Amino acid sequence: MSPSVVTHGILTRLTISLITYCLLCLFCLLATSQVDAAEYSFKSDISARTEYDDNIFVTNTDHNSVTALTLIPSIDGVIKEAQWQADINAHIQSNNYSDHNLNSNDKFFDLTGKYNGERNIFSLNANYDLDSSLNTASSDFGLVGRRVKSRKKSFSPGYTRLLTERLALVLSYRYSDVDYLEAENTGFTPYIAQTASGSLIYNLTEKDKLTLSLQGVDYNSRNDLVTYTLLDSRFGIEHKFSETLSADFLAGVSRQKSTNLVTQSFGFFGNIIIQTREVNLTNRGLVLDAGVKQILESGEVDARISRNNTTNSFGGLNQVDTIKLNYNHRLSNLWRYRVNTRYENVTAISTGTRSTDRQVLFFETVMSYALSRKWSVNGSYRYVKRKFTNVNNSGSVPHSNRIYLGMTYNFPTLSTF
């Protein structure tokens, strides 16, 4: 492919991103013109970065290193009155790789609304994300040796009732629709999941808070091969040792029941016979979420340990044991850095196959420097290591190193605050 064609492709993708970004800005300006009685604030920026990754799919097979040029325009806004508030967050990520099969325009749009009554709080969240399996926030990052695009839509209303000065009831519902595009021969399975939850939160003292929560999940894969229901209950306490140190502990039990349709074909006197059988699985277990948070004079430290049940991309449910350690530090008004570390042990619990059971280690450090009020530069190093636990790991355990350098321009804030 000639350099002129490559350059034209990159410019086209960046132009599309900028046009979409300008439309979002126009929408926000129109919105503010309709809410003269409300306060509002809108912030926007554009980031550009160059990236190097020596094993982008975290694979043991032969692979090439890749480089990328990424442009990320984003906008954040809030509109509020005395009783209601609306928040918008949107950004576009235009990825242009040396391997053009990885190129994409990822889009993320989140809209949140909240209305406060005297004792009632109503909320509504809507999300639309168009990203891919290369997003490290995905629970199944690095499992397929090619980019798989995903389209995720969700809708979540919520209600909070202040029963007394100390006791609150919290109810919520979430509808998620996840689709995978051009995912043939990858095992990625589109699905619809509905989640309903309820919690009672009791402020025992100024420093202690008790929580009792119940949650139910109904999952259906779009190919009708996998369905499951999940119920879990948790009870826990949050305690503030001081104004800067707090800890919380939430534990409980879960029960999951799944149904899998397994199709087999075999020959019978020259004819192909297709047989479908139903496999039912039941799983009971423990769930846990506990952590400690220390606010420092110039940053904070947050450590957590958890066991949760998480929907995976392959039609079913994972049990995920996680240990996290995050550290943020402000060296000065100009220098900031953060370190994020995460270890996961992932086990499939709703299907008969255990081929994706794995252990994953993430390490990331990010440094940023403010050149001025409008300009800042940042750099990041990320390390990922993954090991499958139900296959013969005769070779080395694959890992990935990623480095990026970037620059951000912050546009002037539009605000009445």
N, C-alpha and C positions, 0 to 999 in steps of 0.2 A: 504494500500500500504506500503510495507516494506521500511525502511530507505535506504537500499542499492539500491532499484529501484529508489527512489526519487533522491538520490545522483547521480546515473548514468544518469538520465534524465537531471539534471542541468548541469553536466559536458558535456553531449552531446551538449546541447544548447549553452553553453559557447564556446565549441570547434568550432561549426559552425560559431559563431560570430567572433571569432579570425581569422579563416581561411578567411572569407570574408573580414575582415579588412586588413589582410596581402595582399590579392589580390589587394585591393584599393591602398595600399602603393606601391606595385609593379607597378601598372598602372601609378602612379604619377612619379616614378623613370624613367620608360620608356618614359613618356612624356617629362621629363626634358632633357633626352638624345637626343631628337629630336629638341630641341629649343636652340641650343648653342648660337644663336645670341640674345636671349631674356633673360630678368631677371626673376627670379622665386623665390618663397618662399613657403615652405610647413611646416605646423605645425600639430602635431598629439598628442593625449592624450588618456588615458583610465581612465574612472571613474567607481567606484564601490560604491554602496550605499545600505543601508538597510532601509526599509520603513514600516511604520505602518499606517493603515487607518481604522477608526472605522465605516465607512459607504460609501464604495467605489462607490455605485450606487446612492447615495443620495436618499434613499427611505424611506417611512413610514412603510413598511412591516418589519416583523422580518428579521434580518440579523446578520451575524457574522462579527467581525473584521478580517482583513487580514494583513499578513505581507508579505514582498517581498524582494528578493535579486536581484538587477539589475546591469548589466554590460553594459557600454556604451563606446565602442571605436569610435573615431571620427578623421576626418582629414579635414583640411582646406588648400587650396592652391590658389596661384595666379601666373599666367604667363603673362608677358606683354612686349611689345615693345613700340616704340615711338607712334604708331598709334592704337594699339589694345591691349586688355587685356581679359584674360579668368580667371574666378574664379570657384573653385569647393568646395563644402561643402558636406560631406557625414558622416553619423553616423548610427550605428546599436544599437538598444536597446534590450537587452535580458532580459526579465522579467520572474522571477521565483517566483510564489506566493505560499502561504500556501494552497490556493484553486487552484488546478492544472488546473481547467477549464479556469483560467485567464492567463495562461502562453502564451507567444508569443515572436517572434523575429520581432520587428518593424524595418523598414529600411527607411532611408531618404536620398535622393540624389538630389542635386541642382547643375546645371551647368549654368553659365552665361558668355556670350561673348559680347564684345563691340568693335566697330571700329570707330575711330574718323577721319573724314576728315577735310577739311578746314572749311566748314560750315555745314557739315552733320555728324550725329552720328547715327550709326546703332547698334542695340542691339538684343540679342536673349537669352531667358531664357527657360530652360527645367527642369522640376521637376518630380520626381517619389517618392511617399511616400506610404509605406505600414504600416498603424498604425491601431487604433481602436477607438471606442466610449469612451474609458477611457482617451483619450487625452484631457486635459482641454482647449487646443486651439480650439477644435471643437465647433462650434456654438450650437450643440445639445448634449453637454456633460451631462451625467447623466439622460437621458430620458428613457433608456431601461435597464432593470434589468439583463443584461448579456453583456459580451464582444462581440461586433460586429466589425469584421475586415473590414477595407476599403482599397481599392487600388485606388490611385489618380495619374493621369498622366496629365500633362499640358505642353503646348508649346506656347511661347509668343514672337513674333518678335515685334520690336519697331523701330521708326524712329523719329529723331529730326532734324529740319532744323532751323538754325540760320538765320532768314530773315533779321534782321538788328542787330546792336550792342545791341539793347534793346528788340527786339521782337523775340520770338522763337515759332515754331510750333511743337507740339509733337503728334505723332500718334502711336497707339498700337493696337494689336489684341491678344486675348487669347483664346485658345482652351483647355477646361477642360473635362476630362473623369473620372467620379467617379463611382466605382463599390463597392458593399458591398458583402462580402463573408459569407455564412451561416447565412443569415439574415432573415430566414423564420419567420413569425409571429411577426415581430418587426415593420413593417411599413417602414423600411428603403428602399428607392427607388433609384436604380442606375440612373444616368442621364448624359447627355452631354450638356454643356453650352458653348456658344461662345459669347465673349464680344469684341466689337470694341469701341474705344474711341479716342477723339481728343481734344487737348487743345491749346489755345493761351496764352502765358505767356509774359507779358510786364513789364519790369523794369522801373517803373515810375520815381523813384529816387534811390539813393544808399540805401535808407532805405525802400522803398515801392515797392511792386510787385503786379501786377494785374493778375488775372487768369480767363479765360472763358473756360469751358469744357463741352463737350457733350459725352454721353455714351449710347450705345445700347446693350441689352443682349437678346439672343435667347436661350431658355431653352426647352429641350425635355427629358422627362423621358423615360427610356428604355422600360417600359411596355406600352408606348403610351397612358397612361391615363391622363397625365398632360403636357400641353405646356404653355409657356407664353413668352411674349415679354415685355421688360422694356426699357423705354427711360427716361433719366433724363438730365437736364442741370443745371449748377452751375456757379455762379459768385462770386468772392471773392478777398480779399486783404490780403497781409502779410506785417507786419510792424515791423521793428527793432527799438525798443526804444533806445537800446544801444548795445554794443558788447556782452552783456551777457543776455539781455532781449528781447524777441520777441513774437509776437502774430499773429495769422492768423484767418480769418473768411471766410468760404465758404458756401454759401446757394443757394438753387434753388428749382426746382419743378420736380416731377416725374410722369410718366403715365405708368401704367401696365395693360396689357390685357391678361387674361388667359382663357384656355379652359380645362374643366375637363370632362372626360367620366365616368358617374356613372352607374354602373351595378346593377340591381335588379332582383331577381328571386322570383317567386310565383307559387303556384300550381293551375292548371286549369283542373278539371275533371280527376285527377290522373296524369296529365302531368306537367312537370316542364317547365315553360316559363321564359326565360331569356330576359330581356329588358335593352337596353343601351340607355341612353339619354345624351345629351351634355349640359353642364352648362357653360355659359360664364360669366365671372366676369371682371369688369373694376374698377380700383382704381387709384385715383389721390391723390397726397400728396406732402409734403415738405421734402426736404433733407437738412442736415446741418452737418457741420464739423468745429469746432472752438476750439482753444486751446491757451494756454500760456506756454512758456518755459523759465525758469530761470536757467542759468548756474552759479553754485556756485564755490567758490574757490576749493572745494574738492568734487564736485558732481553736481547734477542737479535736478530740479523739473519740472515735465511736467504734466499739467492738461488739459483734453480735454472733450468736450461734443459733441455728434453727433447723428444724425438720418440717418440711412442707410438702404437700401434694400439688404438682404442677402439670397442667396439660402440655403434652409434647406435640411435635410437628408430625408424628408418624402414626397418629390414630390411637390415642390412649393417654395414660397417666403415668407420671414419674414420681417417685419418692426422692426428694432432693435434700441431702444433708449439707449444710453450708456453714462455713466459718468466714466471717468478714472482719477486716480491720481497715478503717479509714482514718487518715490523718490530714488535716488541713492546717496550714500555717501561713501567716502573713509576716514576712520578714521585715517589710517596711511599707510605706504607702505606694511604693512602686513595684516591689517584688512579692510574689505569692507562689506557693507550690502546694501540691497535694499528692498523697500516696494512697492508692487503693489496692488492697490485696483480698483475694477471694479464693477459697478452696471449696470444691463441690464434689460430692459423691452421689452419682445419679443412678437410680435403679428403676427399671420399668416394672410396674405392678398391676397393669390392667390387661396385658396381652401375654400370649404364650411365649413370645420371643424375647430374649434377653441380649440380643446382639448389640444394642446401643448402651448397655450398662457401662459406666465410665467414671473416671476420676479426672478432674480438671483443676488446674491451678492458673489463676490470673494474677498478674502483677502489673500495675501501671503507675507511673509518676508523671506529673504535669507541672511545668514551670511557666509562669507568665510574668511579663515586665511591661509596665505602662510607660510608653514613650512620651505620651501627652494625654490630655483629657479625651482625645478622639482616637488615638492610635495606640495599639498594644501588640506585642509579639509574644508567641508562646511556642513551647516545644514539649514533646512527649515521647516517652519510651514505654512500650508495652510488651510483656512476655506472656505467652500462653503455652501450657504443656498439658497434653491429654493422653490418657491411658485407658484402653478398653479392658474391662475386668473379666469378660467371658469369652475371650478369644486368646489364641496362643500368641503372646507378644515376644516372638523370637527375635525380632529386630529391635532397633532403638525406639524409644517412646518419642513420638513426634512433638516438635515444639515450633513456635513461631516468634520471631522478633520483628517488631514494627517501630519505626522512628518517623516522626513528622515534625516539620517546622512550619509555622504559620504566622499570619498577621491579620489583625482585625481592625476595621474602621467603624467607630460608633457615630451614628448620625445624631444631630441635636434632638433632645427629648421634647416631645410635644405634651405639655402637661398643664393642668390647672391646680394641681396640689400645692 
